Amino acid sequence: MYKIATLIMAGILMGMAPSVWAQEVNYDEARIPEYVLPDPMLMQSGKAVKSVKQWEKRRRPELMKLFETEMFGKMPGRPDDMHYELLSEDPAALNGKATRKEIAVYFDSARTLSMTLLMYVPNGADGPVPAFLGANFKGNAGTLGENARRWPFEYIVSKGYAVVTFAREDVDPDHHDGFKNGIHGLMDAGKERQADSWGTISAWSWGLSRALDYLETDDDIDGRRVAVIGHSRLGKTALWAGATDERFALVISNDSGCGGAALSRRRIGETLQAINRSFPHWFCENFHKYSANEDALPFDQHELIALIAPRPVYVASASQDLWADPKGEMLSLVHASPVYGLYGYDAFNAEELPQAFTPVWTDRMGYHLRDGKHDILLYDWMQFIAFADRFLK
């Protein structure tokens, strides 16, 4: 039994909100309650999925609707008045290796709200290049200096990829403001919120799709070869963006944990109760009824991974990031495998975590465990790029 003092110290170190400090946190595999995962291959009618057509026409839409109404909320479409503006361009960035661009994406004709894309595009390419796209935590200026470890622009560009990012709070604030500001304030003005109205994770995912809208118009970028990537809460964001927007050619989740790649029913580290108490704005109101009630979920996170099929997906974990449940993240790949099997791709077969720094790949799924804490580092990017080379080059 963990002592409260121990939990408080652990909570401080892991960045947990005070509301969860006093809760008992389980990291012991032996104390995981028995659970049964929903079968992604079993339709709501009780009939088994036996073909790609049944998956795409019946089961996938069923699951998508469940995730929309019970977890992430329903996103709106692209605004009719969205438009772009080139704010700056430097063709000699990164010691001449890249062109740096800043693009304003305006969400309405009045320019009430916008996000700014920061782009580094490799110079000397023969044509449009593939790209990595992800939101960031500290703002575009915060991707430099001491935070450059998370965005190794020069290394990414040296491998022939553009990299594109924007500040998540350009799109929606990361605090519970009653959904009155950001894109919620613009798109939902005058509307009464419903139990399945979109939360902040969905808003950031929506922003990723709007960034891709722009990239499809940029002559330097091949919009058919864009990987969406995210770390931590933005890893959850990347998974949902990848599930809802099939234009993303590759989906990458790093340390996404509860509400991301980790199986909720394992109840290891962060739980639904903890996440909904600390971040009540991330998901729709319906999701809160599953706090401390994981077995009632009509899905689990392996089915979020399955929604990405047959496109490639990569999940990464860190050995000391127990709050994010590395094993639960990996097991989602295992249990999503039957859907990839419909398309003729190999299953991700594993019962235990691999050794740190030993990536495991199938023909459409990738996983690695990095030794260390909750972060995204050069080693992670090296694996993501090596995996992406198989599909985007």
C-alpha positions as CSV (number, residue, x, y, z in Angstrom):
1,M,0.0,0.0,0.0
2,Y,1.4,3.3,-1.0
3,K,1.6,6.0,1.7
4,I,0.0,9.3,1.1
5,A,3.4,11.1,1.5
6,T,4.9,8.9,-1.1
7,L,2.1,9.6,-3.5
8,I,2.4,13.3,-3.0
9,M,6.1,13.2,-3.8
10,A,5.5,11.0,-6.8
11,G,2.7,13.3,-7.9
12,I,5.0,16.3,-7.7
13,L,7.7,14.5,-9.7
14,M,5.3,13.4,-12.4
15,G,3.4,16.6,-12.7
16,M,0.1,15.2,-11.4
17,A,-2.6,17.5,-10.3
18,P,-3.2,17.9,-6.5
19,S,-6.6,16.2,-6.9
20,V,-5.0,12.9,-7.6
21,W,-2.1,13.1,-5.0
22,A,-4.2,11.4,-2.3
23,Q,-5.4,8.5,-4.5
24,E,-3.7,5.2,-4.3
25,V,-1.8,4.5,-7.5
26,N,-1.1,1.0,-8.6
27,Y,2.1,0.1,-10.5
28,D,1.9,-3.6,-9.5
29,E,1.0,-6.0,-12.3
30,A,-0.2,-8.6,-9.7
31,R,-2.8,-6.1,-8.5
32,I,-4.4,-5.5,-11.9
33,P,-8.1,-6.6,-11.6
34,E,-9.3,-9.3,-14.1
35,Y,-10.7,-7.7,-17.2
36,V,-12.0,-8.6,-20.6
37,L,-11.2,-6.4,-23.5
38,P,-13.9,-5.6,-26.1
39,D,-13.3,-7.5,-29.4
40,P,-12.6,-5.1,-32.3
41,M,-13.7,-7.8,-34.6
42,L,-17.1,-8.3,-33.1
43,M,-19.9,-6.0,-34.4
44,Q,-22.6,-4.6,-32.2
45,S,-25.0,-7.1,-33.8
46,G,-22.9,-9.9,-32.3
47,K,-21.6,-11.0,-35.7
48,A,-17.9,-11.4,-36.3
49,V,-16.0,-9.2,-38.8
50,K,-14.7,-11.4,-41.6
51,S,-13.7,-9.1,-44.3
52,V,-12.2,-5.7,-45.0
53,K,-15.6,-4.5,-46.4
54,Q,-17.4,-5.4,-43.2
55,W,-14.7,-3.6,-41.2
56,E,-14.8,-0.5,-43.3
57,K,-18.5,-0.3,-43.9
58,R,-19.9,-1.5,-40.5
59,R,-17.5,-2.1,-37.6
60,R,-15.2,0.9,-38.1
61,P,-18.1,3.4,-38.3
62,E,-19.6,1.7,-35.1
63,L,-16.3,2.2,-33.2
64,M,-15.8,5.7,-34.5
65,K,-19.2,6.7,-33.3
66,L,-18.6,5.2,-29.9
67,F,-15.3,7.1,-29.5
68,E,-16.9,10.3,-30.7
69,T,-20.0,10.1,-28.4
70,E,-18.4,8.5,-25.3
71,M,-14.8,9.9,-25.2
72,F,-13.5,12.6,-27.5
73,G,-16.7,14.4,-28.6
74,K,-17.9,15.3,-32.0
75,M,-15.6,17.6,-34.0
76,P,-16.9,20.2,-36.5
77,G,-15.7,20.3,-40.1
78,R,-13.3,22.7,-41.8
79,P,-14.5,26.3,-41.6
80,D,-15.6,27.8,-44.9
81,D,-13.7,31.0,-44.3
82,M,-10.4,29.5,-43.3
83,H,-7.4,31.0,-45.1
84,Y,-3.7,31.4,-44.9
85,E,-0.9,34.0,-44.9
86,L,2.8,33.7,-45.2
87,L,4.2,35.7,-42.3
88,S,8.0,35.1,-42.8
89,E,10.4,33.0,-44.9
90,D,14.1,32.4,-44.4
91,P,15.8,30.3,-47.1
92,A,19.0,30.0,-45.1
93,A,17.8,28.5,-41.8
94,L,19.7,25.9,-39.9
95,N,23.0,27.0,-41.5
96,G,21.5,26.9,-44.9
97,K,20.1,23.4,-44.6
98,A,16.5,24.4,-44.6
99,T,13.9,27.1,-45.4
100,R,12.1,28.3,-42.3
101,K,8.5,29.5,-42.8
102,E,5.8,30.8,-40.6
103,I,2.3,30.5,-41.8
104,A,-0.8,32.0,-40.2
105,V,-3.9,29.8,-40.5
106,Y,-7.0,32.0,-39.9
107,F,-10.1,30.1,-38.9
108,D,-12.6,32.8,-39.9
109,S,-12.8,35.8,-42.4
110,A,-12.6,38.3,-39.5
111,R,-9.3,36.7,-38.4
112,T,-10.7,36.4,-34.9
113,L,-8.5,33.3,-34.2
114,S,-5.5,31.8,-35.8
115,M,-2.7,29.4,-35.3
116,T,0.9,29.9,-36.6
117,L,2.6,27.0,-38.3
118,L,6.4,26.9,-37.9
119,M,8.0,24.9,-40.7
120,Y,11.5,23.8,-41.6
121,V,11.8,22.4,-45.1
122,P,15.0,20.8,-46.3
123,N,16.7,22.7,-49.1
124,G,17.9,21.1,-52.3
125,A,15.0,18.5,-52.5
126,D,14.1,17.3,-56.0
127,G,10.4,17.9,-55.3
128,P,7.8,18.0,-52.5
129,V,9.0,16.3,-49.4
130,P,7.4,14.2,-46.7
131,A,6.7,15.9,-43.3
132,F,6.2,15.3,-39.6
133,L,3.4,17.4,-38.1
134,G,2.7,17.8,-34.4
135,A,1.5,20.4,-31.9
136,N,3.9,21.7,-29.2
137,F,3.7,22.6,-25.5
138,K,5.7,25.8,-25.2
139,G,4.8,27.8,-28.2
140,N,6.8,27.9,-31.4
141,A,9.6,30.0,-29.8
142,G,9.7,27.3,-27.1
143,T,10.8,24.6,-29.5
144,L,14.3,26.2,-29.4
145,G,16.9,26.5,-26.6
146,E,16.5,24.1,-23.7
147,N,13.4,22.6,-25.3
148,A,15.2,21.8,-28.6
149,R,15.7,18.2,-27.4
150,R,12.0,17.6,-28.2
151,W,12.2,19.2,-31.7
152,P,15.6,18.2,-33.3
153,F,14.9,20.2,-36.4
154,E,18.3,19.9,-38.0
155,Y,18.4,16.1,-37.6
156,I,14.9,15.7,-39.0
157,V,15.7,17.9,-42.0
158,S,19.0,16.1,-42.6
159,K,16.9,12.9,-43.1
160,G,14.9,14.5,-45.9
161,Y,11.8,15.4,-43.9
162,A,10.1,18.7,-43.3
163,V,8.9,19.3,-39.8
164,V,5.8,21.4,-38.9
165,T,4.5,22.4,-35.5
166,F,2.2,24.9,-33.8
167,A,1.4,25.9,-30.3
168,R,-1.6,23.8,-29.0
169,E,-2.9,26.8,-27.1
170,D,-3.2,28.7,-30.4
171,V,-6.1,26.4,-31.0
172,D,-7.6,25.9,-27.6
173,P,-6.4,26.6,-24.0
174,D,-5.3,23.8,-21.8
175,H,-7.4,24.6,-18.8
176,H,-11.1,24.3,-17.9
177,D,-12.5,27.7,-19.1
178,G,-16.0,26.4,-19.7
179,F,-15.1,26.1,-23.4
180,K,-15.6,29.8,-23.9
181,N,-12.2,30.6,-25.5
182,G,-10.1,29.3,-28.3
183,I,-11.7,27.3,-31.1
184,H,-14.6,26.3,-28.9
185,G,-15.4,30.0,-28.3
186,L,-15.3,30.6,-32.1
187,M,-17.1,27.5,-33.4
188,D,-19.6,26.9,-30.6
189,A,-20.6,30.5,-29.8
190,G,-24.3,30.5,-28.8
191,K,-24.6,26.7,-28.7
192,E,-25.5,24.8,-25.6
193,R,-23.0,22.1,-24.8
194,Q,-24.1,18.5,-25.0
195,A,-22.8,15.4,-23.3
196,D,-21.0,14.5,-26.5
197,S,-19.7,17.9,-27.3
198,W,-16.0,18.0,-28.3
199,G,-13.3,18.4,-25.6
200,T,-9.9,20.0,-25.8
201,I,-8.1,16.9,-27.1
202,S,-10.5,16.9,-30.0
203,A,-9.9,20.6,-30.5
204,W,-6.1,20.0,-30.8
205,S,-6.7,17.1,-33.1
206,W,-9.0,19.3,-35.2
207,G,-6.1,21.8,-35.4
208,L,-3.8,19.1,-36.7
209,S,-6.2,18.4,-39.6
210,R,-6.5,22.1,-40.3
211,A,-2.7,22.2,-40.5
212,L,-2.8,19.3,-42.9
213,D,-5.3,21.3,-45.0
214,Y,-2.6,24.0,-45.4
215,L,0.2,21.5,-46.1
216,E,-1.8,20.1,-49.0
217,T,-1.6,23.6,-50.6
218,D,2.2,24.1,-50.0
219,D,4.3,23.2,-53.1
220,D,7.2,22.2,-50.9
221,I,5.2,19.5,-49.0
222,D,3.8,16.2,-50.3
223,G,0.5,16.2,-48.5
224,R,0.1,12.5,-49.1
225,R,3.2,11.7,-47.0
226,V,2.5,13.5,-43.7
227,A,3.1,11.7,-40.4
228,V,1.2,13.1,-37.4
229,I,3.1,12.9,-34.1
230,G,2.6,13.8,-30.5
231,H,4.0,13.4,-27.0
232,S,2.1,12.8,-23.8
233,R,-1.3,14.6,-24.0
234,L,-0.4,15.5,-27.5
235,G,0.2,11.8,-28.2
236,K,-3.4,11.2,-27.3
237,T,-4.2,14.1,-29.7
238,A,-2.1,12.5,-32.5
239,L,-3.9,9.2,-32.1
240,W,-7.3,10.8,-32.4
241,A,-6.3,12.9,-35.3
242,G,-4.9,9.8,-37.0
243,A,-8.1,7.9,-36.4
244,T,-10.5,10.6,-37.6
245,D,-8.4,11.9,-40.6
246,E,-7.3,9.2,-42.9
247,R,-5.1,11.6,-44.9
248,F,-2.4,11.1,-42.3
249,A,-0.1,8.5,-43.8
250,L,1.6,7.5,-40.5
251,V,0.5,8.0,-36.8
252,I,3.0,8.2,-34.0
253,S,2.2,8.3,-30.2
254,N,5.0,8.9,-27.7
255,D,4.3,8.3,-23.9
256,S,0.5,8.9,-24.5
257,G,-0.7,6.8,-21.6
258,C,-4.2,6.9,-20.3
259,G,-6.6,8.1,-22.9
260,G,-3.9,7.5,-25.5
261,A,-2.4,4.1,-26.3
262,A,-2.6,2.6,-22.8
263,L,-5.4,0.1,-22.1
264,S,-7.8,1.7,-19.6
265,R,-8.9,-1.5,-18.1
266,R,-5.4,-2.3,-16.7
267,R,-5.8,0.6,-14.2
268,I,-2.0,1.1,-14.0
269,G,-0.6,4.5,-13.2
270,E,-3.0,7.2,-14.4
271,T,-6.6,6.0,-14.4
272,L,-9.8,7.4,-15.9
273,Q,-10.8,8.8,-12.5
274,A,-7.4,10.6,-12.2
275,I,-7.4,12.0,-15.7
276,N,-11.0,13.2,-15.6
277,R,-10.5,14.9,-12.2
278,S,-7.3,16.6,-13.2
279,F,-8.2,17.5,-16.7
280,P,-12.0,17.7,-17.0
281,H,-11.8,19.6,-20.2
282,W,-9.8,17.1,-22.2
283,F,-12.7,14.7,-23.1
284,C,-16.5,15.0,-23.5
285,E,-18.8,14.9,-20.6
286,N,-20.0,11.4,-21.3
287,F,-16.4,10.1,-20.7
288,H,-16.7,11.1,-17.0
289,K,-19.2,8.4,-16.2
290,Y,-16.4,5.8,-16.8
291,S,-14.3,7.2,-14.0
292,A,-13.5,4.2,-11.6
293,N,-15.9,2.3,-13.9
294,E,-13.5,1.2,-16.7
295,D,-15.3,-2.2,-17.3
296,A,-18.4,-0.3,-18.5
297,L,-16.4,1.3,-21.3
298,P,-17.9,0.2,-24.7
299,F,-14.3,0.2,-26.1
300,D,-10.7,0.3,-25.0
301,Q,-7.7,1.9,-26.5
302,H,-6.6,-1.0,-28.7
303,E,-9.7,-0.1,-30.7
304,L,-8.4,3.4,-31.1
305,I,-5.3,1.9,-32.6
306,A,-7.4,-0.3,-34.8
307,L,-9.2,2.7,-36.3
308,I,-5.9,3.7,-37.8
309,A,-5.6,0.5,-39.8
310,P,-4.4,-0.3,-42.4
311,R,-2.1,2.8,-42.1
312,P,1.2,2.3,-40.2
313,V,1.2,3.2,-36.5
314,Y,4.1,3.6,-34.0
315,V,3.8,3.6,-30.2
316,A,6.7,4.6,-27.9
317,S,7.2,4.4,-24.2
318,A,9.8,5.2,-21.5
319,S,10.9,2.7,-18.9
320,Q,10.5,5.1,-15.9
321,D,7.2,6.5,-17.2
322,L,5.1,4.1,-15.1
323,W,2.3,6.7,-14.9
324,A,1.7,6.2,-18.6
325,D,1.8,2.3,-18.3
326,P,4.3,1.3,-21.0
327,K,3.1,-2.3,-21.0
328,G,-0.5,-1.2,-21.5
329,E,0.6,1.0,-24.4
330,M,2.4,-1.9,-26.1
331,L,-0.6,-4.3,-25.5
332,S,-2.9,-2.0,-27.5
333,L,-0.8,-2.9,-30.5
334,V,-1.1,-6.5,-29.7
335,H,-4.9,-6.4,-29.4
336,A,-5.3,-4.2,-32.5
337,S,-3.5,-6.7,-34.6
338,P,-6.6,-8.7,-35.8
339,V,-7.8,-5.7,-37.7
340,Y,-4.4,-5.2,-39.4
341,G,-4.6,-9.0,-40.1
342,L,-7.8,-8.3,-42.2
343,Y,-5.5,-6.4,-44.6
344,G,-2.9,-9.2,-44.7
345,Y,-0.4,-7.6,-42.3
346,D,1.5,-9.4,-39.6
347,A,0.3,-9.4,-36.0
348,F,2.2,-7.6,-33.3
349,N,2.9,-10.5,-31.0
350,A,4.3,-9.8,-27.5
351,E,3.4,-10.7,-23.9
352,E,6.1,-8.7,-22.2
353,L,7.9,-5.5,-22.9
354,P,11.0,-5.7,-25.0
355,Q,14.4,-4.6,-23.6
356,A,15.0,-0.9,-23.6
357,F,16.5,0.4,-26.8
358,T,15.3,-2.6,-28.8
359,P,12.7,-1.5,-31.3
360,V,10.1,-4.1,-32.4
361,W,8.5,-3.7,-35.8
362,T,6.0,-5.6,-37.9
363,D,5.1,-4.6,-41.5
364,R,2.7,-1.9,-40.2
365,M,3.3,-1.5,-36.4
366,G,6.2,-0.3,-34.4
367,Y,7.1,0.0,-30.8
368,H,10.1,0.8,-28.6
369,L,10.8,1.3,-25.0
370,R,13.4,3.9,-24.2
371,D,15.2,3.9,-20.9
372,G,14.4,7.0,-19.0
373,K,11.6,9.4,-18.0
374,H,8.5,10.9,-19.6
375,D,9.9,12.9,-22.5
376,I,10.6,12.8,-26.3
377,L,14.3,12.7,-27.2
378,L,16.6,12.3,-30.1
379,Y,16.6,8.5,-29.7
380,D,12.8,8.5,-30.1
381,W,13.0,10.6,-33.2
382,M,15.7,8.4,-34.7
383,Q,13.3,5.4,-34.4
384,F,10.3,7.3,-35.8
385,I,12.3,8.4,-38.8
386,A,13.7,5.0,-39.5
387,F,10.2,3.5,-39.3
388,A,8.8,6.4,-41.5
389,D,11.4,5.7,-44.2
390,R,9.6,2.5,-45.0
391,F,6.4,4.3,-45.9
392,L,7.1,7.9,-46.7
393,K,10.2,7.7,-48.8
